[in-house]
């Protein structure tokens, strides 16, 4: 990959991270970024074992265990039997977890809205194309292939 392309990707990563960091407090919600990330992974990739979820989420397995305990108490996730290994459990997102994730994303988008009010139709088309490209490239099974 060329240096210019690397710089574009670096800018994209830092800008999107900054946008979420700016918008999150404006939502008034208290959901942690770790909870939102975990719900997002489970929503897009389906049920996972604790260790796999910790690896994909980039936190320690004990940290994930603690986070999942809290998320289970809030009924955002639940444990189900792993049909491939009767000794193991999978973590899945619950309907309440899906609703919390959808609301979180909607609130973030609403909070970001004023930052984009001045964009014209061409800019919105560019953002739409970029969002489609990012979505296609950001699924875990694609990213880790």
C-alpha positions in Angstrom: 0.0 0.0 0.0 1.3 3.4 -0.9 2.2 6.0 1.7 -0.6 8.3 0.5 -3.2 5.5 0.9 -1.9 4.7 4.4 -2.3 8.4 5.3 -5.9 8.4 4.0 -6.7 5.4 6.1 -5.0 6.8 9.2 -7.0 10.0 8.8 -10.2 8.0 8.4 -9.5 6.0 11.6 -8.6 9.1 13.7 -11.5 11.1 12.4 -14.2 8.5 13.0 -12.8 7.8 16.5 -12.8 11.6 17.2 -16.4 11.9 15.9 -17.7 9.2 18.3 -15.7 10.7 21.2 -17.2 14.1 20.5 -20.8 12.9 20.0 -21.0 10.3 22.8 -21.3 12.8 25.7 -24.0 14.7 23.8 -26.2 11.6 23.7 -26.8 11.7 27.5 -26.3 7.9 27.5 -24.0 6.1 29.9 -23.2 3.1 27.8 -19.5 2.4 27.8 -17.5 2.1 24.6 -16.6 -1.5 25.6 -20.3 -2.4 25.9 -21.2 -0.7 22.6 -18.3 -2.5 20.9 -19.3 -5.9 22.3 -22.9 -5.5 21.3 -21.8 -4.4 17.9 -19.6 -7.4 17.4 -22.3 -9.8 18.6 -24.9 -8.1 16.4 -22.8 -8.3 13.2 -21.0 -11.6 13.8 -23.4 -13.7 15.8 -22.8 -15.6 19.1 -19.2 -16.1 20.2 -17.3 -17.7 23.0 -16.0 -15.4 25.7 -12.3 -15.8 24.7 -13.0 -15.1 21.0 -15.1 -12.1 21.9 -12.3 -10.8 24.1 -9.8 -11.3 21.3 -11.9 -9.5 18.7 -12.8 -6.7 21.2 -9.2 -6.4 22.2 -9.6 -6.7 25.9 -8.4 -9.3 28.3 -10.5 -12.4 28.9 -10.9 -11.6 32.6 -12.0 -8.1 31.5 -14.5 -9.5 29.1 -15.8 -11.9 31.7 -16.5 -9.0 34.0 -18.1 -6.9 31.2 -20.3 -9.8 30.2 -21.4 -10.3 33.8 -22.6 -6.7 33.9 -24.2 -7.0 30.4 -26.0 -10.2 31.4 -27.4 -8.4 34.5 -28.7 -5.7 32.2 -30.2 -8.4 29.9 -28.2 -7.1 26.9 -26.6 -10.5 26.3 -27.3 -14.1 27.3 -25.5 -17.4 27.3 -26.4 -20.3 25.1 -25.0 -23.8 24.7 -22.4 -24.3 22.1 -23.7 -27.1 19.8 -20.2 -27.9 18.7 -18.8 -28.3 22.3 -21.2 -29.3 25.1 -18.7 -28.0 27.7 -18.7 -24.5 26.3 -21.1 -21.6 26.2 -21.6 -18.9 23.5 -22.6 -15.3 24.2 -25.4 -13.8 22.1 -27.0 -10.4 21.9 -30.6 -10.3 23.2 -33.4 -8.3 21.7 -32.9 -5.8 24.5 -29.2 -5.6 23.5 -30.1 -5.0 19.9 -32.5 -2.2 20.9 -29.8 -0.6 23.1 -27.3 -0.8 20.2 -29.7 0.7 17.7 -30.7 3.5 20.0 -27.0 4.2 20.8 -26.1 4.4 17.1 -29.2 6.6 16.4 -28.4 8.9 19.2 -24.7 9.2 18.1 -25.9 10.0 14.5 -28.3 12.6 15.8 -25.6 14.2 18.0 -23.2 14.3 15.0 -25.9 15.9 12.8 -25.0 19.5 13.4 -21.4 18.9 12.4 -22.7 17.9 8.9 -25.6 20.4 8.4 -23.6 22.4 5.9 -22.8 19.6 3.5 -24.2 19.7 -0.1 -25.7 16.8 -2.1 -22.3 15.8 -3.5 -20.7 15.6 -0.1 -23.6 13.5 1.2 -23.2 11.2 -1.8 -19.5 10.9 -1.0 -20.3 10.0 2.6 -22.8 7.5 1.5 -20.3 5.8 -0.8 -17.6 5.8 1.9 -20.0 4.4 4.5 -20.9 1.5 2.1 -17.2 0.8 1.5 -16.4 0.8 5.2 -19.3 -1.4 6.1 -18.3 -4.0 3.5 -14.7 -4.0 4.8 -15.3 -3.9 8.5 -17.1 -7.2 9.1 -15.0 -9.3 11.4 -14.9 -12.3 9.1 -13.6 -10.0 6.3 -11.1 -8.2 8.6 -9.6 -11.3 10.0 -9.5 -13.5 6.9 
